[in-house]
Amino acid sequence: MHFTTHIDGSAARVTVHGDIDYDTLPTLRAVAAGLPAGVTELVWDLEHARFMDVAGLHLLFEESSPTGPPRKTTVTNLAPQPLRLLVLAAEIKPGLDFTRLLPDTPTALLEN
């Protein structure tokens, strides 16, 4: 797994290339924690992350650092398997608001 990070003002896009699992979770957490304090929006681009296990859920639903600024987190370019994992998580835990992560995904796709 490797990643690329692009920062534009207060927004950062981290593009993940490879699986998201418990082996890669510490690296991805460190990437998010290492972003400049002025970054208030984090977009995880998962176009090249074809597999994600429950570790990905931990990554996507973690609260921002208590010492840093609040950070809005979203996800884009989800492959079918990671999207299905999010849908399953929402079915198991109905109070889980994963739609906030997916502002660019049509609601009809989330319901199938």
Secondary structure, DSSP 4 states (H G I P E B T S, - for coil): -EEEEEEETTEEEEEEES-BSTTTHHHHHHHHHTS-TT--EEEEEEEE---B-HHHHHHHHPPPPTTS---EEEEES--HHHHHHHHHHHHHSTT---GGG-TTS-HHHHH-
